[in-house]
Amino acid sequence: MSRSIIHNAIQQRFEWTEDNILSVLDYELQNGVMTIMHTGVPEAVGGRGIAADLTTFAMDTARENGWLVRPVCSYAAAFLHRHHEYADLRT
């Protein structure tokens, strides 16, 4: 599924709204390192691949901007462990 994910750079997060429910991936950017703090998908829209899509979008954004990624969020850490194509981004 193609999602219209919004990069809200001011609030340092990626956003997706489905069924009027907001899901987010929060990060902090400092010295070219995007630290992924939290991936939040409410239970009402869980199981639809939203967290994976948000994380993929975040990784692609990091790559486009030349950022490294530090996954503090357990979901993002597991995602990076499973998706070796992003291994070069990990700090």
Backbone as CSV, one residue per row, in Angstrom:
resi,resn,N_x,N_y,N_z,CA_x,CA_y,CA_z,C_x,C_y,C_z
1,MET,0.844,-1.181,0.000,0.000,0.000,0.000,0.884,1.238,0.000
2,SER,0.517,2.192,-0.800,1.246,3.458,-0.836,0.576,4.421,0.135
3,ARG,1.354,4.977,1.024,0.810,5.894,2.026,1.344,7.298,1.759
4,SER,0.547,8.279,2.105,0.971,9.672,2.008,1.515,10.096,3.364
5,ILE,2.767,9.770,3.596,3.419,10.095,4.859,3.925,11.527,4.786
6,ILE,3.711,12.251,5.849,4.131,13.647,5.936,5.351,13.735,6.844
7,HIS,6.381,14.423,6.378,7.538,14.703,7.226,7.304,16.054,7.872
8,ASN,6.984,16.038,9.139,6.761,17.261,9.903,8.093,17.613,10.564
9,ALA,8.938,18.320,9.821,10.296,18.617,10.290,10.294,19.519,11.516
10,ILE,9.318,20.399,11.621,9.260,21.306,12.771,9.068,20.517,14.068
11,GLN,8.187,19.519,14.043,7.948,18.700,15.231,8.843,17.459,15.267
12,GLN,9.706,17.327,14.285,10.625,16.203,14.156,9.889,14.866,14.264
13,ARG,8.987,14.674,13.295,8.276,13.406,13.241,7.708,13.171,11.852
14,PHE,7.416,11.909,11.588,6.744,11.488,10.373,5.335,11.097,10.780
15,GLU,4.354,11.482,9.952,2.958,11.311,10.328,2.162,10.610,9.238
16,TRP,1.236,9.788,9.657,0.284,9.152,8.751,-1.054,9.099,9.462
17,THR,-2.115,9.531,8.790,-3.456,9.469,9.352,-4.271,8.460,8.565
18,GLU,-4.839,7.502,9.280,-5.701,6.488,8.671,-6.946,6.362,9.524
19,ASP,-8.088,6.378,8.882,-9.376,6.328,9.598,-9.438,7.430,10.659
20,ASN,-8.912,8.594,10.314,-8.869,9.756,11.215,-8.055,9.514,12.481
21,ILE,-7.144,8.556,12.452,-6.282,8.237,13.601,-4.835,8.493,13.196
22,LEU,-4.148,9.307,13.994,-2.773,9.695,13.703,-1.777,8.659,14.228
23,SER,-0.858,8.252,13.360,0.280,7.409,13.739,1.533,8.218,13.470
24,VAL,2.553,8.048,14.306,3.755,8.879,14.178,5.033,8.085,14.414
25,LEU,6.112,8.611,13.872,7.465,8.183,14.210,8.176,9.464,14.640
26,ASP,8.528,9.538,15.924,9.194,10.714,16.482,10.703,10.527,16.466
27,TYR,11.417,11.600,16.155,12.874,11.541,16.128,13.464,12.836,16.653
28,GLU,14.738,12.789,16.947,15.513,13.982,17.267,16.685,14.010,16.308
29,LEU,16.959,15.176,15.737,18.059,15.320,14.792,19.116,16.217,15.399
30,GLN,20.332,15.681,15.492,21.437,16.458,16.046,22.729,16.003,15.383
31,ASN,23.476,16.970,14.854,24.774,16.702,14.222,24.707,15.599,13.176
32,GLY,23.666,15.625,12.363,23.544,14.657,11.279,23.147,13.264,11.712
33,VAL,22.654,13.114,12.942,22.189,11.810,13.430,20.708,11.931,13.791
34,MET,19.892,11.107,13.145,18.472,11.038,13.459,18.277,9.931,14.494
35,THR,17.941,10.336,15.707,17.675,9.372,16.776,16.176,9.120,16.783
36,ILE,15.792,7.889,16.450,14.374,7.538,16.437,13.965,7.202,17.865
37,MET,13.070,8.039,18.395,12.674,7.945,19.786,11.460,7.052,20.008
38,HIS,10.505,7.087,19.069,9.228,6.411,19.309,8.502,6.194,17.991
39,THR,7.918,5.040,17.850,7.006,4.768,16.749,5.666,4.431,17.377
40,GLY,4.659,5.228,17.074,3.359,5.042,17.711,2.249,4.816,16.710
41,VAL,1.671,3.620,16.777,0.518,3.272,15.948,-0.578,2.805,16.902
42,PRO,-1.653,3.566,17.023,-2.733,3.155,17.914,-3.313,1.788,17.537
43,GLU,-3.761,1.070,18.527,-4.283,-0.285,18.341,-5.400,-0.344,17.296
44,ALA,-6.206,0.704,17.228,-7.334,0.724,16.300,-6.912,0.584,14.834
45,VAL,-5.669,0.978,14.518,-5.181,0.859,13.145,-3.940,-0.033,13.071
46,GLY,-3.688,-0.779,14.120,-2.533,-1.671,14.156,-2.684,-2.825,13.181
47,GLY,-1.564,-3.438,12.845,-1.569,-4.605,11.971,-1.736,-4.291,10.497
48,ARG,-1.611,-3.036,10.136,-1.785,-2.632,8.733,-0.469,-2.259,8.060
49,GLY,0.643,-2.443,8.756,1.943,-2.112,8.181,2.318,-0.652,8.289
50,ILE,1.593,0.089,9.092,1.846,1.521,9.206,3.218,1.793,9.821
51,ALA,3.565,1.093,10.889,4.870,1.306,11.540,6.013,1.018,10.566
52,ALA,5.880,-0.051,9.793,6.922,-0.392,8.818,7.044,0.690,7.751
53,ASP,5.911,1.197,7.276,5.946,2.241,6.255,6.546,3.527,6.805
54,LEU,6.172,3.901,8.036,6.752,5.095,8.647,8.265,4.946,8.800
55,THR,8.701,3.771,9.231,10.128,3.543,9.454,10.892,3.521,8.137
56,THR,10.335,2.897,7.130,10.959,2.894,5.805,11.104,4.319,5.286
57,PHE,10.059,5.115,5.434,10.096,6.506,4.986,11.169,7.277,5.739
58,ALA,11.264,7.038,7.041,12.291,7.705,7.853,13.694,7.309,7.386
59,MET,13.913,6.021,7.115,15.226,5.557,6.650,15.571,6.170,5.295
60,ASP,14.593,6.205,4.402,14.833,6.796,3.087,15.128,8.295,3.200
61,THR,14.441,8.968,4.116,14.692,10.392,4.346,16.095,10.606,4.898
62,ALA,16.496,9.744,5.836,17.855,9.835,6.393,18.890,9.662,5.284
63,ARG,18.688,8.672,4.435,19.636,8.423,3.344,19.702,9.626,2.395
64,GLU,18.557,10.169,2.031,18.515,11.315,1.116,19.245,12.530,1.688
65,ASN,19.227,12.671,3.012,19.837,13.826,3.662,21.240,13.567,4.194
66,GLY,21.743,12.350,4.017,23.082,12.024,4.494,23.170,11.880,6.007
67,TRP,22.047,11.554,6.661,22.027,11.377,8.106,22.332,9.939,8.472
68,LEU,22.881,9.746,9.666,22.976,8.422,10.265,21.743,8.236,11.142
69,VAL,21.492,6.994,11.549,20.297,6.687,12.333,20.691,5.964,13.614
70,ARG,20.146,6.436,14.721,20.310,5.771,16.020,18.916,5.346,16.477
71,PRO,18.629,4.044,16.473,17.293,3.583,16.856,17.165,3.354,18.365
72,VAL,16.613,4.320,19.076,16.328,4.154,20.499,15.021,3.369,20.655
73,CYS,14.096,3.612,19.762,12.805,2.922,19.731,13.031,1.438,19.422
74,SER,12.414,0.559,20.195,12.611,-0.884,19.995,12.097,-1.344,18.641
75,TYR,11.011,-0.750,18.147,10.506,-1.137,16.834,11.524,-0.782,15.753
76,ALA,12.058,0.435,15.801,13.037,0.858,14.798,14.295,-0.002,14.859
77,ALA,14.722,-0.371,16.055,15.905,-1.231,16.198,15.651,-2.593,15.552
78,ALA,14.483,-3.165,15.797,14.147,-4.462,15.199,14.022,-4.342,13.683
79,PHE,13.468,-3.244,13.213,13.341,-2.996,11.778,14.718,-2.983,11.125
80,LEU,15.645,-2.246,11.716,17.001,-2.176,11.164,17.695,-3.533,11.191
81,HIS,17.422,-4.317,12.197,18.016,-5.657,12.287,17.507,-6.548,11.144
82,ARG,16.241,-6.384,10.768,15.627,-7.197,9.705,15.926,-6.676,8.301
83,HIS,16.186,-5.380,8.174,16.337,-4.763,6.849,17.788,-4.321,6.649
84,HIS,18.579,-5.247,6.156,20.012,-5.021,5.984,20.343,-3.934,4.966
85,GLU,19.378,-3.602,4.118,19.623,-2.551,3.124,19.829,-1.180,3.768
86,TYR,19.488,-1.062,5.045,19.700,0.193,5.777,20.841,0.116,6.782
87,ALA,21.583,-0.965,6.782,22.666,-1.162,7.756,23.696,-0.044,7.724
88,ASP,23.932,0.515,6.553,24.941,1.580,6.427,24.531,2.869,7.118
89,LEU,23.265,3.000,7.494,22.781,4.208,8.163,22.949,4.160,9.678
90,ARG,23.092,2.980,10.208,23.099,2.807,11.663,24.397,3.316,12.281
91,THR,24.253,4.030,13.405,25.437,4.525,14.127,25.978,3.441,15.017
